[in-house]
Amino acid sequence: MNVLAALAAVRLLSSLVLKGKIYRAVSAIAVLLVGLCLFLSYVLALVGLKYWGRVTTVDLASTYAKQIPEFLGALGYHPLVPMVASAAVISIAWLSVYLFLSRYDWIPQLREKTSNVVFIALPCLLIAIASISVVTLSDRGWGRLGEPFSLGIFPEQGTTAMQSHPLELLHSSRIDRDEELVRSNYVASKAAKNSNVILIVVDALRADHLSLLGYKRKTTPNLEVLRYEGHMSLATSVISVCNESSCGLRGLASSRYLDRQATKPVTLEEVLKKNGYRTNLIFSGDHTNFYGLKDVYGPVDSYFDGASQTTRYINDDRLLINRVDELARWDGVPTMFHFHLMSSHVLGSRFEDTPSFGPEQSYVGLVSGSSNSNMPELAANFYDRGVLQVDRVVGDLLKKLREQGYLQNALVIVTGDHGESLGERGRYVHTHSVWEEAVRVPFLLMNFGNADPGKFETHSISSQIDVAPTILRALGMPIPSTWEGMPLQDPAVPRVVYFQQAQQIGLIDARLPNSLLKYWIDLREGKEFAFDLQSDPEEQKNIESKVNDLQRQEWRRLLANRSAALASEYRENLLSRANKPASH
């Protein structure tokens, strides 16, 4: 209503100084601009809810708006085509509004029936009302009931802190108190190895598309050379805590599952800083405006992401290469670099000179499938080209860091924040499932120079939350007591790891000999799934009906305990299931 009041005021004032066709033309522009802004705000809200689980914020939208040609190019469209189409649609819309106002405009009729004093006072009153509303907008506490427009402007008033996964503030505040105790009591190690840490996180990197880990295509030639040269200490896969970036990156940084997330967690970056490290975050993509990820990592010595510059497309990994070129030569102070790559992401820029594996097509926007029977192959070719480019960027980064002395004594870690669907079961992209392709990511650890990560044990299952503890164990540093992961240098023990994506919540149970059982529930559809990943790694045979009731009820109770902080409806649903026998 406030927007409409402001629009009416502008039109009333313009009618005082403009007449006839000029007035209608200007008035039509004003109506069109307001209409377009409202339309775009709701379209972006729907896009954000569908792909990211929350309303698209103004900051995030404006970041991409500045790079529309590059963004369209990354999606495989020539920028000129949609721009010309948009101009044509806007012109038609303006003409339609102009013709409508020429016949049904209420302002000329009001002008004839009211005095000059009243006609001038009315727009002034409307402007005053709209101005007061704008000034007080941030104090209204829209919260979960806020409509998309307000939540886009004030994202902090929404309760969804991790895309599809809400955090209960009371529960998180209790965790924050524990975190503050750990933070204040943490004592740095005087005997730490102080090797440099190069953490490379690749967006949407699924483990089974790396030739290093057995994929049929040669997607990781540079990494395989490093393994041949003896730098590869660990090459395995781990289960991500979810199927999207926000909670995946939180899980990596804070070694916690979703239900134990603090608003200000003790992170790997913070622990290294307490141990005397310089910490440098260099990200492709936008972490500044995307769910406040920049603040999650805690205080660092330098921060850069795609939103920090305007020279390249925000998701172009050449930004990282350019940034590393500007670094000074290593001066001996232990240093951490945390890189984030976008080359394998569907929105990541593919370089023109990156070889293709065949005909390809971006699969952005498909989500639930395509009528094109060749789409899985086209999507796989597009994705694999991105993985090949990841390998190239990693190679370039390490080459430059070696030249600047940082690899004289360094641990290098390559992992992913979540997986990616490429047509399996008719699904594409991420943020929607917990199948293996969606949650299994690589975990590679390399050592250079004097760095020694120790010996690694063979674990039947590992989690994304194990990455940070493994790094600290390799450095000989104390692991924060609130972290849930385990170092992979420790002997393997029977364990359960957890994962969740929205209403799909599950676990992998490695406690039974000669089996690796994956169980999950889709609370939205009321379906249950169970697979033995030892004999069925591609999850083709659902053995849920063969699981005995005692085992099923134990799994349900475990999941109910892990979902308590995420949303009350999850817990109630899971507890009701845990107390009921199976129905077939």
C-alpha positions as CSV (number, residue, x, y, z in Angstrom):
1,M,0.0,0.0,0.0
2,N,2.9,2.4,0.8
3,V,4.3,1.8,-2.7
4,L,1.0,2.6,-4.3
5,A,0.6,5.7,-2.1
6,A,4.0,6.9,-3.3
7,L,3.1,6.1,-6.9
8,A,-0.1,8.1,-6.6
9,A,1.8,11.0,-5.1
10,V,4.3,11.1,-8.0
11,R,1.5,11.0,-10.6
12,L,-0.5,13.7,-8.9
13,L,2.5,16.0,-8.7
14,S,3.5,15.4,-12.3
15,S,0.0,16.3,-13.4
16,L,0.5,19.7,-12.0
17,V,3.4,20.5,-14.3
18,L,2.8,18.2,-17.3
19,K,-0.2,18.1,-19.7
20,G,-1.7,15.8,-22.3
21,K,0.5,13.1,-23.9
22,I,3.7,14.1,-22.1
23,Y,1.9,13.6,-18.7
24,R,0.5,10.2,-19.8
25,A,3.9,9.1,-21.1
26,V,5.7,10.1,-17.8
27,S,2.8,8.6,-15.7
28,A,3.0,5.4,-17.7
29,I,6.7,5.1,-17.0
30,A,6.1,5.6,-13.3
31,V,3.4,2.9,-13.2
32,L,5.6,0.6,-15.3
33,L,8.6,1.0,-13.0
34,V,6.6,0.2,-9.9
35,G,4.9,-2.7,-11.5
36,L,8.2,-4.1,-12.8
37,C,9.9,-3.8,-9.4
38,L,7.0,-5.6,-7.6
39,F,6.9,-8.3,-10.3
40,L,10.7,-8.8,-10.1
41,S,10.6,-8.9,-6.3
42,Y,8.1,-11.7,-6.3
43,V,9.7,-13.6,-9.1
44,L,13.1,-13.5,-7.3
45,A,11.3,-14.5,-4.1
46,L,9.9,-17.6,-5.9
47,V,13.3,-18.4,-7.5
48,G,15.0,-18.1,-4.1
49,L,12.5,-20.3,-2.4
50,K,12.7,-22.9,-5.1
51,Y,16.5,-23.1,-5.4
52,W,17.9,-21.8,-2.1
53,G,15.1,-22.3,0.4
54,R,14.5,-18.7,1.2
55,V,13.7,-15.3,-0.3
56,T,16.3,-13.8,-2.6
57,T,17.8,-10.7,-0.8
58,V,18.2,-7.3,-2.4
59,D,21.9,-7.4,-1.8
60,L,22.3,-10.8,-3.6
61,A,20.0,-9.7,-6.5
62,S,21.9,-6.4,-6.9
63,T,25.2,-8.3,-7.0
64,Y,24.1,-10.4,-9.9
65,A,22.3,-7.5,-11.6
66,K,25.6,-5.7,-12.0
67,Q,26.9,-8.7,-14.0
68,I,23.9,-9.7,-16.1
69,P,25.8,-10.2,-19.4
70,E,28.4,-12.5,-17.6
71,F,25.7,-14.3,-15.7
72,L,23.7,-15.0,-18.9
73,G,26.9,-16.1,-20.6
74,A,27.5,-18.6,-17.8
75,L,24.1,-20.0,-18.4
76,G,24.8,-20.5,-22.1
77,Y,22.8,-17.6,-23.5
78,H,24.1,-14.8,-25.7
79,P,23.4,-11.6,-23.6
80,L,22.0,-9.7,-26.6
81,V,19.0,-12.1,-27.1
82,P,17.3,-11.8,-23.6
83,M,18.2,-8.1,-23.5
84,V,16.4,-7.4,-26.8
85,A,13.5,-9.6,-25.7
86,S,13.2,-7.8,-22.4
87,A,13.3,-4.4,-24.1
88,A,10.5,-5.5,-26.4
89,V,8.4,-6.8,-23.6
90,I,8.9,-3.5,-21.6
91,S,8.0,-1.4,-24.6
92,I,4.8,-3.3,-25.1
93,A,4.0,-3.1,-21.4
94,W,4.6,0.7,-21.4
95,L,2.4,1.2,-24.5
96,S,-0.4,-0.9,-22.9
97,V,-0.2,1.2,-19.7
98,Y,-0.1,4.4,-21.8
99,L,-3.3,3.4,-23.7
100,F,-5.0,2.4,-20.6
101,L,-4.3,5.7,-18.9
102,S,-5.6,7.6,-22.0
103,R,-9.0,6.1,-21.3
104,Y,-9.3,5.3,-17.6
105,D,-6.9,7.6,-15.7
106,W,-8.6,8.9,-12.5
107,I,-6.2,11.8,-11.9
108,P,-7.6,14.2,-14.6
109,Q,-11.1,13.5,-13.2
110,L,-10.0,14.3,-9.7
111,R,-8.3,17.4,-10.8
112,E,-11.5,18.7,-12.3
113,K,-13.6,18.0,-9.1
114,T,-11.2,19.3,-6.4
115,S,-9.7,22.7,-5.5
116,N,-6.0,23.5,-6.1
117,V,-5.4,23.5,-2.3
118,V,-6.8,20.0,-1.9
119,F,-5.2,18.7,-5.0
120,I,-1.7,19.9,-3.9
121,A,-2.2,18.8,-0.2
122,L,-3.2,15.2,-1.2
123,P,0.2,14.2,-2.8
124,C,2.0,15.9,0.1
125,L,0.0,13.8,2.6
126,L,0.7,10.6,0.6
127,I,4.4,11.3,0.5
128,A,4.5,12.0,4.3
129,I,2.7,8.6,4.9
130,A,5.1,6.7,2.6
131,S,8.2,8.4,4.1
132,I,7.2,7.6,7.7
133,S,6.5,4.0,6.6
134,V,10.0,3.7,5.0
135,V,11.8,5.1,8.0
136,T,10.0,2.7,10.4
137,L,10.2,-0.3,8.1
138,S,13.2,-2.0,9.8
139,D,11.5,-1.8,13.2
140,R,8.4,-3.8,12.4
141,G,9.8,-7.2,13.1
142,W,8.4,-9.0,10.0
143,G,9.9,-12.3,11.1
144,R,8.6,-15.5,9.5
145,L,5.3,-13.7,8.6
146,G,7.1,-11.1,6.6
147,E,6.1,-11.1,3.0
148,P,8.8,-11.6,0.4
149,F,9.5,-8.0,-0.3
150,S,10.3,-7.2,3.3
151,L,12.3,-10.3,3.9
152,G,14.3,-9.5,0.8
153,I,15.3,-6.2,2.3
154,F,15.7,-7.4,5.9
155,P,16.9,-11.1,5.6
156,E,18.1,-11.1,9.2
157,Q,14.5,-11.0,10.3
158,G,13.8,-14.4,8.8
159,T,14.5,-17.5,10.9
160,T,16.0,-19.6,8.1
161,A,19.7,-19.3,8.7
162,M,20.9,-22.1,6.4
163,Q,18.9,-22.0,3.2
164,S,16.4,-24.9,3.6
165,H,17.2,-25.5,7.3
166,P,15.8,-23.2,10.0
167,L,17.6,-22.7,13.3
168,E,15.7,-22.3,16.5
169,L,17.2,-19.2,18.1
170,L,16.8,-20.4,21.7
171,H,18.5,-23.7,21.0
172,S,21.3,-21.9,19.1
173,S,21.8,-19.4,21.9
174,R,22.5,-22.3,24.3
175,I,25.0,-23.7,21.9
176,D,26.5,-20.2,21.6
177,R,27.1,-20.2,25.4
178,D,29.0,-23.5,25.1
179,E,31.0,-22.1,22.2
180,E,32.0,-19.0,24.2
181,L,33.4,-21.2,26.9
182,V,35.4,-23.3,24.4
183,R,36.5,-20.1,22.7
184,S,37.7,-18.5,26.0
185,N,39.3,-21.7,27.3
186,Y,41.1,-22.9,24.2
187,V,44.8,-23.1,24.6
188,A,47.1,-23.0,21.6
189,S,49.7,-25.8,21.2
190,K,53.3,-24.9,21.8
191,A,54.3,-28.0,19.9
192,A,52.2,-27.5,16.8
193,K,53.8,-28.3,13.4
194,N,52.7,-24.9,12.0
195,S,52.5,-26.1,8.4
196,N,50.7,-23.8,6.0
197,V,47.1,-24.9,5.3
198,I,45.7,-24.6,1.8
199,L,41.9,-25.5,2.0
200,I,40.3,-25.6,-1.4
201,V,36.5,-26.1,-1.3
202,V,34.8,-26.7,-4.6
203,D,31.1,-25.9,-5.0
204,A,28.9,-28.9,-6.0
205,L,31.9,-31.3,-6.4
206,R,30.7,-34.9,-6.3
207,A,33.3,-37.6,-5.5
208,D,32.3,-40.1,-8.2
209,H,33.2,-37.7,-11.1
210,L,36.9,-37.5,-10.2
211,S,39.1,-39.8,-12.3
212,L,41.5,-39.7,-9.3
213,L,38.8,-41.7,-7.4
214,G,38.0,-44.1,-10.3
215,Y,35.7,-42.1,-12.7
216,K,35.9,-43.3,-16.3
217,R,36.7,-39.9,-17.8
218,K,40.0,-38.1,-17.3
219,T,38.8,-35.2,-15.2
220,T,41.6,-34.8,-12.7
221,P,45.0,-35.1,-14.6
222,N,46.8,-32.6,-12.5
223,L,45.7,-34.1,-9.2
224,E,46.8,-37.5,-10.5
225,V,50.3,-36.2,-11.2
226,L,50.5,-35.0,-7.7
227,R,49.5,-38.4,-6.4
228,Y,52.2,-40.0,-8.7
229,E,54.8,-37.5,-7.3
230,G,53.9,-38.8,-3.8
231,H,52.1,-35.8,-2.4
232,M,48.7,-37.5,-1.9
233,S,48.4,-38.7,1.7
234,L,44.6,-39.3,1.6
235,A,42.1,-39.7,-1.3
236,T,38.7,-40.7,-0.1
237,S,35.1,-39.5,0.0
238,V,33.0,-38.2,2.8
239,I,29.3,-37.6,3.4
240,S,28.3,-33.9,3.4
241,V,25.9,-32.8,6.1
242,C,23.4,-31.6,3.5
243,N,22.9,-30.9,-0.2
244,E,23.4,-27.2,-0.3
245,S,26.2,-24.7,0.3
246,S,25.2,-22.8,3.5
247,C,25.0,-25.8,5.9
248,G,27.8,-27.7,4.0
249,L,30.2,-24.8,4.4
250,R,29.2,-24.5,8.1
251,G,29.8,-28.2,8.6
252,L,33.2,-27.9,7.2
253,A,34.2,-24.8,9.2
254,S,32.7,-25.8,12.5
255,S,32.7,-29.7,12.5
256,R,29.1,-29.9,13.4
257,Y,25.9,-31.4,12.1
258,L,22.9,-29.3,11.3
259,D,21.2,-29.6,14.7
260,R,24.3,-28.5,16.6
261,Q,25.0,-25.4,14.7
262,A,25.8,-22.2,16.6
263,T,25.1,-18.7,15.3
264,K,28.8,-18.0,16.0
265,P,30.6,-21.3,15.9
266,V,34.2,-22.0,16.8
267,T,35.7,-22.5,13.3
268,L,38.8,-24.0,11.8
269,E,39.8,-20.5,10.7
270,E,39.4,-19.2,14.3
271,V,41.4,-22.1,15.8
272,L,44.3,-21.6,13.4
273,K,44.3,-17.9,14.1
274,K,44.5,-18.7,17.9
275,N,47.6,-20.8,17.0
276,G,49.3,-17.9,15.4
277,Y,48.2,-18.3,11.7
278,R,47.4,-15.6,9.3
279,T,44.1,-16.5,7.7
280,N,43.1,-15.5,4.2
281,L,39.8,-16.2,2.6
282,I,39.7,-16.0,-1.2
283,F,36.3,-17.0,-2.7
284,S,34.7,-17.2,-6.1
285,G,31.0,-16.5,-5.8
286,D,29.3,-14.3,-3.3
287,H,29.7,-15.2,0.4
288,T,29.1,-11.7,1.6
289,N,25.4,-11.6,0.7
290,F,24.6,-15.4,0.6
291,Y,23.2,-16.3,4.0
292,G,25.8,-14.3,5.9
293,L,28.5,-16.8,5.3
294,K,31.3,-14.2,5.5
295,D,30.5,-13.7,9.2
296,V,30.4,-17.5,10.0
297,Y,34.1,-17.9,9.6
298,G,34.9,-15.3,12.3
299,P,37.7,-12.7,12.2
300,V,40.3,-13.2,9.5
301,D,43.3,-11.3,8.2
302,S,42.0,-10.8,4.7
303,Y,38.8,-11.5,2.9
304,F,37.9,-11.5,-0.8
305,D,35.0,-12.9,-2.8
306,G,33.4,-12.3,-6.1
307,A,31.2,-9.6,-4.7
308,S,34.3,-7.6,-3.7
309,Q,35.2,-6.8,-7.3
310,T,33.7,-5.7,-10.7
311,T,36.4,-6.8,-13.1
312,R,35.1,-10.3,-13.8
313,Y,31.9,-12.4,-13.5
314,I,31.3,-13.1,-9.9
315,N,31.6,-16.9,-10.4
316,D,34.7,-16.9,-12.5
317,D,37.6,-18.8,-10.8
318,R,40.2,-16.7,-12.6
319,L,39.4,-14.2,-9.9
320,L,41.3,-16.5,-7.5
321,I,44.3,-16.8,-9.8
322,N,44.5,-13.0,-10.1
323,R,44.2,-12.6,-6.4
324,V,47.0,-15.1,-5.7
325,D,49.2,-13.2,-8.2
326,E,49.0,-10.2,-5.9
327,L,50.3,-12.1,-2.8
328,A,53.7,-11.3,-1.3
329,R,56.3,-14.1,-1.0
330,W,55.9,-16.2,2.1
331,D,57.8,-14.7,5.1
332,G,57.7,-17.8,7.3
333,V,54.6,-16.9,9.3
334,P,52.2,-19.9,9.3
335,T,49.4,-19.1,6.9
336,M,46.0,-20.5,6.0
337,F,44.4,-19.9,2.6
338,H,40.8,-20.9,2.2
339,F,39.7,-20.9,-1.4
340,H,36.2,-21.5,-2.8
341,L,35.9,-22.6,-6.4
342,M,32.8,-22.4,-8.6
343,S,34.0,-24.1,-11.8
344,S,31.9,-27.2,-11.2
345,H,28.8,-25.3,-10.2
346,V,26.1,-25.0,-12.8
347,L,26.4,-21.2,-12.5
348,G,30.2,-21.3,-12.7
349,S,32.0,-19.8,-15.7
350,R,33.5,-22.3,-18.1
351,F,36.6,-21.0,-19.7
352,E,36.6,-21.0,-23.5
353,D,39.9,-23.0,-23.7
354,T,38.7,-25.7,-21.3
355,P,38.2,-28.9,-23.4
356,S,34.8,-30.4,-23.8
357,F,33.8,-34.0,-23.4
358,G,31.2,-33.7,-26.1
359,P,27.9,-31.9,-26.8
360,E,26.8,-30.2,-23.6
361,Q,24.1,-28.1,-22.1
362,S,23.6,-26.2,-18.9
363,Y,21.0,-27.9,-16.8
364,V,20.2,-24.9,-14.6
365,G,16.5,-24.6,-13.8
366,L,15.7,-28.2,-14.6
367,V,15.6,-29.6,-11.0
368,S,12.9,-32.2,-11.6
369,G,13.8,-33.4,-15.0
370,S,13.7,-32.8,-18.8
371,S,11.7,-34.1,-21.7
372,N,14.9,-34.3,-23.6
373,S,16.1,-37.9,-23.4
374,N,19.7,-36.8,-24.1
375,M,19.7,-34.3,-21.2
376,P,21.6,-36.6,-18.7
377,E,24.4,-37.0,-21.2
378,L,24.5,-33.3,-22.1
379,A,24.4,-32.3,-18.4
380,A,27.2,-34.8,-17.5
381,N,29.4,-33.4,-20.3
382,F,28.8,-29.9,-19.1
383,Y,29.5,-30.9,-15.5
384,D,32.6,-32.9,-16.3
385,R,34.0,-30.0,-18.2
386,G,33.6,-28.0,-15.0
387,V,35.4,-30.7,-13.0
388,L,38.3,-30.7,-15.5
389,Q,38.5,-26.9,-15.1
390,V,38.5,-27.4,-11.3
391,D,41.6,-29.6,-11.7
392,R,43.2,-26.9,-13.9
393,V,42.5,-24.1,-11.4
394,V,43.8,-26.2,-8.5
395,G,46.9,-26.9,-10.5
396,D,47.4,-23.2,-11.3
397,L,46.8,-22.1,-7.7
398,L,49.3,-24.6,-6.3
399,K,51.9,-23.7,-9.0
400,K,51.7,-20.0,-8.0
401,L,51.7,-20.8,-4.3
402,R,54.8,-22.9,-4.8
403,E,56.5,-20.1,-6.7
404,Q,55.8,-17.8,-3.7
405,G,57.2,-20.2,-1.2
406,Y,54.0,-21.3,0.5
407,L,54.4,-25.0,-0.3
408,Q,57.8,-25.3,1.4
409,N,55.8,-26.6,4.3
410,A,52.1,-27.0,3.6
411,L,49.0,-29.2,3.8
412,V,46.6,-29.0,0.9
413,I,43.1,-30.1,1.2
414,V,40.6,-30.4,-1.6
415,T,36.9,-31.1,-0.8
416,G,33.4,-30.1,-1.7
417,D,30.5,-28.5,0.1
418,H,27.9,-30.8,-1.4
419,G,27.2,-33.1,-4.4
420,E,25.2,-32.6,-7.6
421,S,22.4,-34.5,-9.4
422,L,22.9,-35.0,-13.1
423,G,19.7,-36.6,-14.2
424,E,19.8,-39.6,-11.8
425,R,16.2,-40.4,-10.9
426,G,15.1,-37.4,-13.0
427,R,16.8,-34.8,-10.7
428,Y,19.3,-32.1,-11.5
429,V,21.4,-29.5,-9.6
430,H,21.2,-29.6,-5.8
431,T,19.2,-28.5,-2.6
432,H,16.6,-31.3,-3.0
433,S,17.9,-34.8,-2.2
434,V,20.1,-37.1,-0.1
435,W,21.0,-39.7,-2.7
436,E,24.7,-40.6,-2.9
437,E,25.3,-38.3,-5.9
438,A,23.9,-35.4,-3.8
439,V,25.8,-35.9,-0.5
440,R,29.1,-37.7,-1.3
441,V,32.0,-35.4,-1.8
442,P,35.8,-35.9,-2.2
443,F,38.3,-35.4,0.6
444,L,41.9,-35.2,-0.7
445,L,44.8,-34.3,1.6
446,M,48.3,-33.6,0.2
447,N,51.5,-32.7,1.9
448,F,54.3,-30.6,0.5
449,G,57.8,-29.9,1.8
450,N,58.2,-30.6,5.5
451,A,54.5,-31.1,6.2
452,D,53.6,-34.5,7.7
453,P,49.9,-35.3,8.3
454,G,50.6,-38.6,9.9
455,K,49.2,-42.0,8.9
456,F,45.6,-42.5,8.0
457,E,43.4,-45.4,9.0
458,T,40.8,-47.0,6.8
459,H,37.3,-45.9,7.7
460,S,34.3,-47.5,6.2
461,I,32.4,-44.2,6.5
462,S,33.4,-40.6,7.1
463,S,31.6,-37.3,7.3
464,Q,32.3,-33.8,6.1
465,I,32.6,-32.8,9.8
466,D,35.7,-34.9,10.0
467,V,37.7,-32.6,7.7
468,A,38.6,-29.9,10.2
469,P,39.6,-32.3,13.0
470,T,41.8,-34.2,10.6
471,I,43.6,-31.0,9.7
472,L,44.1,-30.1,13.3
473,R,45.4,-33.6,14.2
474,A,47.8,-33.3,11.3
475,L,49.1,-30.1,12.8
476,G,49.3,-31.4,16.3
477,M,46.8,-28.9,17.6
478,P,44.0,-29.3,20.2
479,I,40.6,-30.0,18.8
480,P,37.8,-27.9,20.2
481,S,35.6,-30.1,22.6
482,T,32.4,-29.0,20.9
483,W,33.4,-30.3,17.5
484,E,31.6,-33.5,16.5
485,G,33.9,-34.9,13.8
486,M,36.8,-37.3,14.3
487,P,40.3,-37.2,12.8
488,L,40.8,-39.8,10.1
489,Q,44.3,-40.5,11.6
490,D,42.5,-42.1,14.6
491,P,41.7,-45.9,14.5
492,A,38.4,-46.7,12.8
493,V,35.5,-47.2,15.3
494,P,31.9,-48.3,14.7
495,R,29.9,-45.1,14.1
496,V,26.9,-43.4,12.6
497,V,27.1,-40.3,10.4
498,Y,24.1,-38.1,9.7
499,F,22.8,-36.0,6.8
500,Q,19.7,-34.0,6.0
501,Q,18.2,-32.0,3.3
502,A,15.0,-30.1,4.3
503,Q,12.5,-32.8,5.3
504,Q,14.7,-35.7,4.1
505,I,16.8,-36.8,7.1
506,G,18.9,-39.9,7.4
507,L,22.0,-41.7,8.6
508,I,24.6,-44.2,7.5
509,D,25.2,-46.9,10.1
510,A,28.7,-48.5,10.0
511,R,28.3,-50.4,13.3
512,L,27.4,-53.8,11.9
513,P,30.2,-56.0,10.4
514,N,30.3,-56.5,6.6
515,S,27.6,-53.9,5.9
516,L,27.1,-50.2,5.4
517,L,23.5,-49.3,5.9
518,K,22.0,-46.0,4.7
519,Y,18.6,-45.2,6.1
520,W,16.5,-42.0,5.5
521,I,13.0,-40.7,5.8
522,D,11.2,-38.3,3.5
523,L,8.9,-36.6,6.0
524,R,7.1,-34.7,3.3
525,E,6.1,-37.7,1.3
526,G,6.0,-40.2,4.2
527,K,8.5,-42.6,2.6
528,E,11.4,-44.5,4.0
529,F,14.5,-45.8,2.2
530,A,17.3,-48.2,3.2
531,F,20.2,-49.4,1.2
532,D,23.3,-51.4,1.8
533,L,26.1,-49.3,0.3
534,Q,28.5,-52.2,0.4
535,S,26.6,-54.2,-2.1
536,D,24.5,-51.5,-3.7
537,P,26.6,-48.2,-3.8
538,E,24.3,-46.7,-6.5
539,E,21.2,-47.2,-4.3
540,Q,19.2,-49.2,-6.8
541,K,17.5,-51.6,-4.4
542,N,15.5,-50.2,-1.5
543,I,15.6,-52.8,1.3
544,E,13.5,-50.8,3.7
545,S,10.9,-53.5,3.9
546,K,13.5,-56.1,5.0
547,V,14.8,-54.0,8.0
548,N,13.6,-55.5,11.3
549,D,11.4,-53.4,13.5
550,L,14.0,-53.0,16.4
551,Q,16.6,-51.7,14.0
552,R,14.2,-49.4,12.3
553,Q,12.9,-48.0,15.6
554,E,16.5,-47.4,16.8
555,W,17.3,-45.5,13.6
556,R,14.1,-43.4,14.0
557,R,15.1,-42.5,17.6
558,L,18.6,-41.5,16.5
559,L,17.1,-39.3,13.8
560,A,14.6,-37.7,16.2
561,N,17.4,-36.8,18.6
562,R,19.4,-35.2,15.7
563,S,16.4,-33.2,14.4
564,A,15.3,-31.7,17.7
565,A,16.9,-28.2,17.1
566,L,16.0,-27.9,13.4
567,A,12.2,-27.7,13.6
568,S,9.6,-29.0,16.0
569,E,7.6,-30.6,13.3
570,Y,10.6,-32.8,12.3
571,R,11.0,-34.0,15.8
572,E,7.3,-34.7,16.4
573,N,7.1,-36.6,13.1
574,L,10.2,-38.7,13.8
575,L,9.2,-39.4,17.4
576,S,5.8,-40.6,16.3
577,R,7.5,-42.9,13.8
578,A,10.1,-44.1,16.3
579,N,7.3,-45.4,18.6
580,K,5.4,-47.2,16.0
581,P,6.2,-50.6,14.4
582,A,6.8,-50.8,10.6
583,S,3.8,-51.0,8.3
584,H,4.2,-52.8,5.0
